[in-house]
Amino acid sequence: MAFDKPPPTPSSLLLDTAHAAALSETYTLAGYKLPPELSATSDALAEGAIAPEHVSVILDIANRIPASVEIDDHVAAEVALAEHARTLSPSALRQVGTRLLAHLDRDGALTDDHDRARQRSMTLSRQDAQLMSKLTATLDSVTRAMLDVVLAKWAAPGMNNPDDPNSPIGNVDDTDPDSEVVKDAAQRVHVLSRSGIMTL
């Protein structure tokens, strides 16, 4: 029995594009052929030795290597990840990648604002059968600091709860002590997000 493939989401299209760009040969303006950015990963995928999920992990780890790291170390890191991918699951490969990043940039001193700008992202998954969607984000330090301030004010217990008519809308300074409190912090952030979108 054939099943319809779910339609692609913007985030999945971006991922497919990133895979193609990193794994494909390119040409210079003079017509010279250049190897793929992730040459060892491309070879392993072509052999069927690794899955697209492995490629996603390798691409993510490679993108997080600071630009100031020597090119030879960039290449060696990608080759090592591609070799580990042949025998490890994607989740185990990510652990290897995390240790590799810690080795290349032990205290984070090599990472600069350009590296952080390259890594920042926010993606929304397709809606599942329960009508739920997963939001995944990588925030730079400035955005994180701004979000912390907003959450401290607007996602405090008792604030902005649409299921409680006594819950004040606004920041924590307006909190009603008698309002119903959403105890789970993650749910309070979700409630805040919904309330904020409704006010736009």
Disulfide bonds with the S-S distance in Angstrom:
none
